[in-house]
Each structure stands twice: as structure tokens, then as C-alpha cells.
């Protein structure tokens, strides 16, 4: 799965994009989302995971918080933290689940904060 940053995304917001994934990538990502929702895990440096291909230095930290903050820009051009409650991570997991059956299309996972988070089979939206 690739991770990249597009400064001029839709709606005048930057875009962090997760794309070009296979069924194994989806299973791993979905497992992480479920771990967030259940409280089994509190944070993941997505860009440092073994299955992530970091394009152009994009960094993404996923974290469970006490309130939804969405995508928060960190120091550095392409560095973001996505902070959601466990309940909201459960919602994100539901948005990713359909990709287990068909790795086509796209889904906006997070649309609040300093950027949008896109999950896209081919990178398009």
C-alpha cells in the first residue's frame, strides 16, 4: 500500500492518500482499525509499517484520542496525525470493510481537520 501527500487536494484542503493496495494490505489495515476501535492499540506510525510504501516522505500517525480531531498537520511538509475516538475508528473500519470483497473505487475515511484522508484502490477520487 502506498502513502502519499497531495498539497492541492479537493476542497482547498491537502490530501493524504492510501492507495494501490491488495487484499492482504486491506486485511492488515482493517485489523489495525479494529484494534483501535476495541482499545487493543492506541497508535500506529503508518509510514513506518512494513507494508507501507512511503512516497515523497509522507508521514502518517494514526492515534486513538478522547475526541475527534481528524487530520492534524505536524511539523514537516507532509506529516500528519489522524486522531479519532475508538467509536470513530470503528466507523472508519466499516468504510474499509467493503474493499475486502472488491479492491475497486475509493472512500473518504476522514474529512475533518487540516487535510482529508483518502483510501483509493487506484489513487483516484
N, C-alpha and C positions, 0 to 999 in steps of 0.2 A: 504494500500500500504506500502510495506517495503522499507526502505532506508538503504543501507549499503555501505561499503568501502572494496575494494579488492586491497591490495597493489601491487600485481603482476598481473596486468591486461594484456590484449593483447597489443602487440607492445611496450613492455617495459614501458608502462605508467600505473599508478594506474587507478582504475576504481571505479566510483561512480554509484551505481546501484539502480534503482527504479523498483520494481518487486512485484509480487503476488497482483495484483490489480483486482478490479471488475468494472463493468460498471459505478457504482456511483463514484468510485475513478477517473476513466478516465474523467467523466464529470466535476468533481471538478478541476482536474489538467488542463484540456483543458480550462476551464473558466478562470483560473489564467493566462494561457499563452495568451489568447485573451485579457485579461485586460492589460498585459504588452504591447502587440502589439498596443493597442488602446491608451495607455497613461493613462489609468484609475488607474493603480497601478505601483509603481516603484520598490518595493522589497517585498520579502516574505521569512521568515525563514521557509523553507520547513520542517525541522526536528521538528519544534515546532507546526506544524499544527495538528489539531485534528485527522485527518485521517492517519497521517504518523506513522508507527511503526519504531522507530529508533533502528537499530541493531548495537550493539557494539559501541555505542557512535558516530556514523557518524553524521556529521552536514553539511547542505547544505543551503546556502543563494542564492536565485535567485534574480538578480537585472538587471534593465534596465540601460545601460550606453550609453555614447556618441560614443563609438566604441566597436567593438567586441574584448573581451579579452579571451573569453572561460572560461575554468575551472581554477580558481586561487586558489592555496593552501594557506590556512590561518594557523595561529599558532595552533598547535594541530595535532595529527597524522591523524585524519580522518575528518578534517574540510576544506570545500571548499566553494568558492563563484563562481557562474556562472554569468558572466557579458556579456550581448549581447545587441545590439541595438533593438529598438522596431521592426524594419523590420526583424531582425534575429529571434526574439521571434515569429513573425508571421510565419516564416518558420518552426520553431520548432512545433508550433501548427499544421501546415499541416502534419508534420511527425507523430503526435499523433492521428490525426483525424481517420485514418483507424481502430484504436483499438476500436472505438465506435461500430463497426459492428462485430468485431471478436476479442476476447481477446486471441489471439494466436500470437506467434512469438516475434520478438524483433526489435528495431530500435535504431541506434546510434543517439542520439539527438545533442550531441556536441562532436567534436573530436579534438578540439584545446585547447591549454593551458597545464596545469600541470597534467591533468587527462582526461579521457573520461567519458561521461555521457550516460549511457545505460538505455533504457526503455524496459523492458522484461516481458512478461506475466509469464513465469515460472522461470525466473532468468538466463536462458541460453543465449548464443550468438553463 
